[in-house]
Amino acid sequence: MRKLLIGVDGSLHSDHAVQFAATFVKEHGPAELHLVNVEPKPIAWQTHGMEPEAIHAHLTSLSHQTMKPAQEILKAAGVPCHIHTRIGEIAEEVVALADKLDCDTIVIGTRGLGAISGYALGSVSRKVLHLTHLPVICVK
Protein backbone atom coordinates (compact mmCIF):
# COMPACT_ATOMS: atom_id res chain seq x y z
CA MET A 1 0.00 0.00 0.00
CA ARG A 2 1.24 3.48 -0.81
CA LYS A 3 2.10 5.88 2.01
CA LEU A 4 1.72 9.60 1.47
CA LEU A 5 2.84 12.31 3.87
CA ILE A 6 0.92 15.56 3.45
CA GLY A 7 2.27 18.79 4.90
CA VAL A 8 -0.48 20.88 6.47
CA ASP A 9 -0.13 24.48 7.59
CA GLY A 10 -3.77 25.59 7.64
CA SER A 11 -3.48 27.59 4.41
CA LEU A 12 -5.67 27.30 1.35
CA HIS A 13 -2.63 25.86 -0.45
CA SER A 14 -2.28 22.99 2.01
CA ASP A 15 -6.04 22.36 1.80
CA HIS A 16 -5.57 21.94 -1.96
CA ALA A 17 -2.79 19.41 -1.29
CA VAL A 18 -5.10 17.46 1.04
CA GLN A 19 -7.89 17.53 -1.55
CA PHE A 20 -5.41 16.30 -4.17
CA ALA A 21 -4.48 13.37 -1.90
CA ALA A 22 -8.13 12.51 -1.29
CA THR A 23 -8.81 12.50 -5.04
CA PHE A 24 -5.66 10.46 -5.65
CA VAL A 25 -6.88 7.75 -3.25
CA LYS A 26 -10.32 7.69 -4.86
CA GLU A 27 -8.85 7.37 -8.37
CA HIS A 28 -5.84 5.10 -7.75
CA GLY A 29 -6.84 2.90 -4.86
CA PRO A 30 -6.06 2.75 -1.18
CA ALA A 31 -3.17 4.60 0.38
CA GLU A 32 -2.09 5.29 3.93
CA LEU A 33 -2.30 9.05 4.43
CA HIS A 34 -0.32 10.88 7.08
CA LEU A 35 -0.95 14.54 7.86
CA VAL A 36 1.82 16.52 9.51
CA ASN A 37 1.88 20.02 10.91
CA VAL A 38 5.19 21.46 12.02
CA GLU A 39 5.18 24.38 14.41
CA PRO A 40 8.39 26.40 14.40
CA LYS A 41 10.41 26.48 17.60
CA PRO A 42 9.54 29.67 19.44
CA ILE A 43 12.11 32.39 19.96
CA ALA A 44 13.26 32.61 23.60
CA TRP A 45 11.63 35.99 24.28
CA GLN A 46 8.25 34.64 23.10
CA THR A 47 8.17 32.03 25.84
CA HIS A 48 10.05 33.81 28.62
CA GLY A 49 8.97 32.38 31.96
CA MET A 50 7.03 29.47 30.50
CA GLU A 51 7.78 25.90 31.48
CA PRO A 52 8.97 23.67 28.61
CA GLU A 53 5.95 21.38 29.14
CA ALA A 54 3.57 24.33 28.79
CA ILE A 55 5.29 25.47 25.60
CA HIS A 56 5.09 21.97 24.13
CA ALA A 57 1.43 21.59 25.13
CA HIS A 58 0.53 24.96 23.58
CA LEU A 59 2.29 24.22 20.29
CA THR A 60 0.77 20.74 20.12
CA SER A 61 -2.71 22.19 20.69
CA LEU A 62 -2.11 24.82 18.01
CA SER A 63 -0.94 22.09 15.63
CA HIS A 64 -4.09 20.00 16.21
CA GLN A 65 -6.29 23.06 15.57
CA THR A 66 -4.40 23.81 12.37
CA MET A 67 -4.99 20.27 11.06
CA LYS A 68 -8.75 20.16 11.73
CA PRO A 69 -9.80 21.54 8.31
CA ALA A 70 -7.55 19.00 6.55
CA GLN A 71 -9.01 16.19 8.63
CA GLU A 72 -12.51 17.35 7.72
CA ILE A 73 -11.66 17.32 4.00
CA LEU A 74 -10.49 13.71 4.27
CA LYS A 75 -13.40 12.70 6.48
CA ALA A 76 -15.89 14.13 3.96
CA ALA A 77 -14.12 12.16 1.22
CA GLY A 78 -14.26 8.99 3.33
CA VAL A 79 -10.48 8.72 3.47
CA PRO A 80 -8.88 7.84 6.83
CA CYS A 81 -5.64 9.46 7.95
CA HIS A 82 -3.06 9.55 10.70
CA ILE A 83 -2.01 12.87 12.23
CA HIS A 84 1.42 13.93 13.39
CA THR A 85 2.67 17.06 15.10
CA ARG A 86 6.25 18.23 15.13
CA ILE A 87 8.15 21.22 16.46
CA GLY A 88 11.20 22.51 14.64
CA GLU A 89 12.38 23.49 11.17
CA ILE A 90 9.49 22.73 8.84
CA ALA A 91 11.22 21.19 5.81
CA GLU A 92 13.65 19.15 7.90
CA GLU A 93 10.86 17.77 10.10
CA VAL A 94 8.66 16.86 7.11
CA VAL A 95 11.49 14.96 5.42
CA ALA A 96 12.56 13.23 8.65
CA LEU A 97 8.99 12.07 9.35
CA ALA A 98 8.54 10.81 5.78
CA ASP A 99 11.70 8.75 6.19
CA LYS A 100 10.67 7.49 9.64
CA LEU A 101 7.24 6.40 8.37
CA ASP A 102 8.76 4.88 5.21
CA CYS A 103 6.50 7.01 3.00
CA ASP A 104 6.54 6.72 -0.78
CA THR A 105 5.68 10.33 -1.55
CA ILE A 106 5.44 13.76 0.07
CA VAL A 107 2.54 16.02 -0.93
CA ILE A 108 2.75 19.74 -0.17
CA GLY A 109 0.90 22.85 -1.20
CA THR A 110 2.83 25.65 -2.83
CA ARG A 111 2.04 29.30 -3.23
CA GLY A 112 3.24 29.22 -6.80
CA LEU A 113 5.74 32.04 -6.49
CA GLY A 114 7.87 32.79 -9.52
CA ALA A 115 11.46 31.60 -9.65
CA ILE A 116 12.95 34.82 -8.31
CA SER A 117 10.44 35.30 -5.49
CA GLY A 118 10.59 31.63 -4.51
CA TYR A 119 14.37 31.68 -4.47
CA ALA A 120 14.55 34.88 -2.45
CA LEU A 121 12.00 33.72 0.10
CA GLY A 122 13.34 30.16 0.32
CA SER A 123 10.02 28.34 0.17
CA VAL A 124 9.38 25.26 2.27
CA SER A 125 8.51 23.23 -0.84
CA ARG A 126 11.88 24.10 -2.37
CA LYS A 127 13.68 23.03 0.81
CA VAL A 128 11.76 19.76 0.96
CA LEU A 129 12.67 19.05 -2.68
CA HIS A 130 16.35 19.53 -1.89
CA LEU A 131 16.37 17.51 1.33
CA THR A 132 14.49 14.37 0.32
CA HIS A 133 15.13 11.44 -1.99
CA LEU A 134 11.37 10.80 -2.27
CA PRO A 135 9.09 12.07 -5.00
CA VAL A 136 7.42 15.33 -3.97
CA ILE A 137 4.10 16.43 -5.39
CA CYS A 138 3.74 20.21 -5.18
CA VAL A 139 0.10 21.24 -5.48
CA LYS A 140 -0.56 24.81 -6.53
DOZA-911388 format. One record per atom (N, C-alpha, C): residue number from 0; y, x, z. Coordinates in steps of 0.2 Angstrom, whole numbers. Layout:
N
    k     yy     xx     zz
  NUM      Y      X      Z
...
***
This chain:
140
    k     yy     xx     zz
    0     -6      4      0
    0      0      0      0
    0      6      4      0
    1     11      2     -4
    1     17      6     -4
    1     21      5      2
    2     25     11      4
    2     29     10     10
    2     36     12      8
    3     41      8      9
    3     48      9      7
    3     52      9     14
    4     57     14     14
    4     62     14     19
    4     68     12     16
    5     71      7     20
    5     78      5     17
    5     83      6     22
    6     88     10     20
    6     94     11     25
    6     99      5     25
    7    100      3     31
    7    104     -2     32
    7    110      0     37
    8    116     -2     34
    8    122     -1     38
    8    127     -7     39
    9    124    -13     37
    9    128    -19     38
    9    133    -20     33
   10    133    -16     28
   10    138    -17     22
   10    135    -22     17
   11    139    -24     12
   11    137    -28      7
   11    132    -24      2
   12    133    -18      2
   12    129    -13     -2
   12    122    -12      1
   13    122    -12      7
   13    115    -11     10
   13    111    -18     10
   14    115    -24     10
   14    112    -30      9
   14    109    -31      2
   15    112    -28     -3
   15    110    -28    -10
   15    103    -24    -10
   16    103    -18     -7
   16     97    -14     -6
   16     91    -18     -3
   17     93    -22      2
   17     87    -26      5
   17     85    -31      0
   18     90    -34     -3
   18     88    -39     -8
   18     84    -36    -13
   19     85    -31    -16
   19     81    -27    -21
   19     74    -26    -18
   20     74    -24    -12
   20     67    -22    -10
   20     63    -29     -9
   21     66    -34     -7
   21     63    -41     -6
   21     60    -43    -13
   22     64    -42    -18
   22     63    -44    -25
   22     57    -40    -28
   23     57    -33    -26
   23     52    -28    -28
   23     45    -30    -26
   24     45    -32    -19
   24     39    -34    -16
   24     36    -41    -20
   25     41    -45    -21
   25     38    -52    -24
   25     36    -50    -31
   26     39    -46    -35
   26     37    -44    -42
   26     31    -39    -43
   27     30    -35    -38
   27     26    -29    -39
   27     20    -29    -33
   28     20    -34    -29
   28     14    -34    -24
   28     17    -32    -18
   29     12    -32    -13
   29     14    -30     -6
   29     16    -23     -5
   30     21    -22      0
   30     23    -16      2
   30     25    -16      9
   31     24    -11     13
   31     26    -10     20
   31     34     -8     20
   32     38    -13     22
   32     45    -11     22
   32     48     -9     29
   33     52     -4     29
   33     54     -2     35
   33     62     -1     35
   34     65     -5     39
   34     73     -5     39
   34     75      0     44
   35     80      4     43
   35     83      9     48
   35     90      9     48
   36     93      9     54
   36    100      9     55
   36    101     16     59
   37    106     20     56
   37    107     26     60
   37    114     25     63
   38    115     26     69
   38    122     26     72
   38    124     33     73
   39    130     35     71
   39    132     42     72
   39    133     44     79
   40    131     50     81
   40    132     52     88
   40    140     51     90
   41    141     49     95
   41    148     48     97
   41    152     54     99
   42    158     55     98
   42    162     61    100
   42    163     60    107
   43    163     66    111
   43    163     66    118
   43    169     62    121
   44    175     62    118
   44    180     58    121
   44    179     51    121
   45    175     48    116
   45    173     41    115
   45    169     39    121
   46    165     43    124
   46    160     41    129
   46    161     44    136
   47    167     47    137
   47    169     50    143
   47    168     46    149
   48    164     48    154
   48    162     45    160
   48    156     40    159
   49    153     40    153
   49    147     35    153
   49    141     39    154
   50    136     36    157
   50    130     39    157
   50    126     39    151
   51    122     44    149
   51    118     45    143
   51    114     39    142
   52    111     36    147
   52    107     30    146
   52    111     24    143
   53    117     23    146
   53    122     18    144
   53    124     19    137
   54    125     25    135
   54    127     26    128
   54    122     25    123
   55    116     27    125
   55    110     25    121
   55    109     18    120
   56    109     14    126
   56    108      7    126
   56    113      4    121
   57    119      6    122
   57    125      3    118
   57    124      4    110
   58    122     10    109
   58    121     11    101
   58    115      8     99
   59    110      7    103
   59    104      4    101
   59    105     -4    100
   60    109     -7    104
   60    111    -14    103
   60    115    -15     97
   61    120    -10     96
   61    124    -11     90
   61    120    -10     84
   62    115     -6     84
   62    110     -5     78
   62    106    -11     77
   63    104    -14     82
   63    100    -20     81
   63    104    -26     78
   64    111    -26     81
   64    115    -31     78
   64    117    -30     70
   65    118    -24     69
   65    119    -22     62
   65    113    -24     57
   66    107    -24     60
   66    101    -25     55
   66    100    -32     55
   67    103    -37     59
   67    101    -44     59
   67    102    -47     52
   68    107    -46     48
   68    108    -49     42
   68    102    -47     37
   69    100    -40     37
   69     95    -38     33
   69     88    -41     35
   70     87    -42     41
   70     81    -45     43
   70     81    -52     41
   71     86    -56     41
   71     87    -63     39
   71     85    -63     31
   72     88    -58     27
   72     87    -58     20
   72     79    -58     19
   73     76    -53     22
   73     69    -52     21
   73     65    -58     24
   74     67    -61     30
   74     64    -67     32
   74     64    -73     28
   75     70    -74     25
   75     71    -79     20
   75     66    -78     14
   76     65    -72     12
   76     61    -71      6
   76     53    -71      8
   77     52    -71     14
   77     45    -71     17
   77     42    -64     17
   78     46    -59     17
   78     44    -52     17
   78     44    -49     24
   79     39    -47     27
   79     39    -44     34
   79     42    -37     34
   80     45    -35     39
   80     47    -28     40
   80     47    -25     47
   81     47    -19     47
   81     48    -15     54
   81     55    -13     54
   82     58    -13     60
   82     64    -10     61
   82     64     -4     65
   83     69      1     64
   83     70      7     67
   83     77      9     68
   84     78     11     74
   84     85     13     75
   84     85     21     77
   85     90     24     75
   85     91     31     76
   85     98     33     77
   86     99     38     81
   86    106     41     82
   86    107     48     80
   87    112     49     76
   87    113     56     73
   87    116     56     66
   88    115     61     63
   88    117     62     56
   88    113     57     51
   89    117     53     48
   89    114     47     44
   89    108     50     39
   90    111     54     34
   90    106     56     29
   90    100     60     32
   91    101     64     37
   91     96     68     39
   91     91     64     43
   92     93     59     47
   92     89     54     51
   92     85     50     46
   93     88     47     40
   93     84     43     36
   93     79     47     32
   94     80     53     30
   94     75     57     27
   94     69     59     32
   95     71     61     38
   95     66     63     43
   95     62     57     45
   96     64     51     45
   96     60     45     47
   96     56     43     41
   97     58     44     35
   97     54     43     29
   97     48     47     29
   98     49     54     31
   98     44     58     31
   98     39     57     37
   99     42     55     42
   99     37     53     48
   99     33     47     47
  100     36     42     43
  100     32     36     42
  100     28     37     36
  101     28     43     32
  101     24     44     26
  101     26     39     21
  102     33     37     20
  102     35     33     15
  102     34     35      8
  103     34     31      3
  103     34     33     -4
  103     41     33     -7
  104     45     29     -5
  104     52     28     -8
  104     57     27     -3
  105     63     29     -4
  105     69     27      0
  105     73     23     -4
  106     76     17     -1
  106     80     13     -5
  106     87     13     -1
  107     92     14     -4
  107     99     14     -1
  107    104     11     -5
  108    109      7     -2
  108    114      5     -6
  108    119     10     -7
  109    123      9    -13
  109    128     14    -14
  109    135     10    -16
  110    140     13    -15
  110    147     10    -16
  110    148     11    -23
  111    145     15    -27
  111    146     16    -34
  111    153     20    -35
  112    154     25    -31
  112    160     29    -32
  112    159     33    -39
  113    164     35    -42
  113    164     39    -48
  113    162     46    -45
  114    160     51    -50
  114    158     57    -48
  114    163     61    -44
  115    169     61    -45
  115    174     65    -42
  115    175     62    -35
  116    176     55    -34
  116    177     52    -27
  116    170     53    -23
  117    164     52    -26
  117    158     53    -23
  117    157     60    -20
  118    159     65    -24
  118    158     72    -22
  118    163     74    -17
  119    169     71    -17
  119    174     73    -12
  119    173     70     -6
  120    170     64     -6
  120    169     60      0
  120    162     62      3
  121    157     65     -1
  121    151     67      2
  121    147     61      4
  122    145     56     -1
  122    142     50      1
  122    135     51      4
  123    133     47      8
  123    126     47     11
  123    121     47      6
  124    121     43      1
  124    116     43     -4
  124    115     49     -8
  125    121     53     -9
  125    121     59    -12
  125    117     64     -7
  126    118     64     -1
  126    115     68      4
  126    108     67      4
  127    106     61      5
  127     99     59      5
  127     95     62     -1
  128     98     61     -7
  128     95     63    -13
  128     94     71    -13
  129     98     75    -10
  129     98     82     -9
  129     93     84     -4
  130     92     80      1
  130     88     82      7
  130     80     80      6
  131     79     75      2
  131     72     72      2
  131     68     75     -5
  132     62     74     -4
  132     57     76    -10
  132     55     69    -13
  133     56     64     -9
  133     54     57    -11
  133     59     54    -17
  134     56     49    -21
  134     60     45    -25
  134     65     41    -21
  135     71     41    -23
  135     77     37    -20
  135     79     32    -25
  136     79     26    -23
  136     82     21    -27
  136     89     19    -24
  137     94     20    -28
  137    101     19    -26
  137    103     12    -29
  138    105      7    -25
  138    106      0    -27
  138    114     -1    -27
  139    117     -2    -33
  139    124     -3    -33
  139    126    -10    -31
***
